C-alpha cells in the first residue's frame, strides 16, 4: 500500500491480488454457507450441515474486514464479483 501524489492511495500489485483473492473466498463462503443451510432445511440433511453453513456464513461476514481499502468501495466491487460467481 503506497500513497501517490496528493496523499491518494495507489494500490500495489500485492494489494490487488489480495483483494481479488479475498473477494473470491468471500463469494465461495456466501454461496457455500447458504447452500449448506438450504440442504439442511430442505433436504433433511443432518444438523451439522446447518451448523457448518452458519459458521461459513459468519466467516463470510468477517472476510471483508481483511480488505485494506475503504469498506464502501470494497463492498460495491464485491457485489460485481458475486454476480460473476
C-alpha positions as CSV (number, residue, x, y, z in Angstrom):
1,X,0.0,0.0,0.0
2,X,1.5,3.3,-1.1
3,X,0.5,6.9,-1.3
4,X,0.6,8.6,-4.6
5,X,0.7,12.3,-5.3
6,X,-1.6,14.3,-3.1
7,X,-1.9,11.6,-0.4
8,X,-4.0,9.4,-2.6
9,X,-4.0,5.6,-2.1
10,X,-2.3,3.8,-5.0
11,X,-2.7,0.0,-4.7
12,X,0.3,-2.1,-5.5
13,X,0.0,-5.4,-7.3
14,X,0.0,-7.3,-4.0
15,X,-2.9,-5.3,-2.8
16,X,-4.9,-6.0,-6.0
17,X,-4.1,-9.7,-5.8
18,X,-5.0,-9.9,-2.1
19,X,-8.3,-8.1,-2.8
20,X,-9.3,-10.4,-5.6
21,X,-8.4,-13.5,-3.5
22,X,-10.5,-12.2,-0.6
23,X,-13.4,-11.4,-2.9
24,X,-13.3,-15.0,-4.3
25,X,-13.1,-16.5,-0.8
26,X,-16.0,-14.3,0.4
27,X,-18.1,-15.4,-2.6
28,X,-17.5,-19.0,-2.0
29,X,-18.3,-18.7,1.7
30,X,-21.6,-16.8,0.9
31,X,-22.7,-19.3,-1.7
32,X,-21.4,-22.4,0.1
33,X,-22.8,-21.4,3.5
34,X,-26.2,-20.6,2.0
35,X,-26.2,-23.9,0.1
36,X,-25.3,-25.9,3.3
37,X,-28.2,-24.3,5.2
38,X,-30.5,-24.9,2.3
39,X,-29.6,-28.6,2.1
40,X,-30.1,-28.9,5.8
41,X,-33.6,-27.3,5.8
42,X,-34.9,-28.5,2.5
43,X,-33.4,-32.0,2.1
44,X,-33.3,-33.0,5.7
45,X,-29.5,-33.2,5.9
46,X,-28.0,-33.7,9.4
47,X,-28.0,-30.8,11.8
48,X,-24.2,-30.3,11.4
49,X,-24.8,-29.2,7.8
50,X,-26.9,-26.3,9.1
51,X,-24.3,-25.5,11.8
52,X,-21.4,-25.7,9.3
53,X,-23.4,-23.5,7.0
54,X,-24.0,-20.9,9.7
55,X,-20.3,-20.9,10.6
56,X,-19.3,-20.4,7.0
57,X,-21.8,-17.5,6.7
58,X,-20.2,-15.9,9.8
59,X,-16.8,-16.3,8.2
60,X,-18.2,-14.6,5.1
61,X,-19.1,-11.6,7.3
62,X,-15.6,-11.5,8.8
63,X,-13.6,-11.7,5.5
64,X,-14.3,-8.2,4.3
65,X,-12.5,-6.8,7.4
66,X,-9.2,-8.1,5.9
67,X,-9.5,-5.7,3.0
68,X,-7.1,-2.7,3.2
69,X,-9.3,-0.3,1.2
70,X,-12.5,1.8,2.0
71,X,-15.2,-0.7,3.0
72,X,-18.0,1.0,1.0
73,X,-16.0,0.8,-2.2
74,X,-14.8,-2.7,-1.4
75,X,-18.4,-3.9,-0.8
76,X,-19.7,-2.3,-4.0
77,X,-17.0,-4.1,-6.0
78,X,-17.7,-7.4,-4.2
79,X,-21.3,-7.1,-5.5
80,X,-19.9,-7.3,-9.0
81,X,-17.8,-10.3,-8.1
82,X,-20.8,-12.1,-6.6
83,X,-22.8,-11.6,-9.8
84,X,-19.9,-13.2,-11.8
85,X,-19.7,-16.1,-9.4
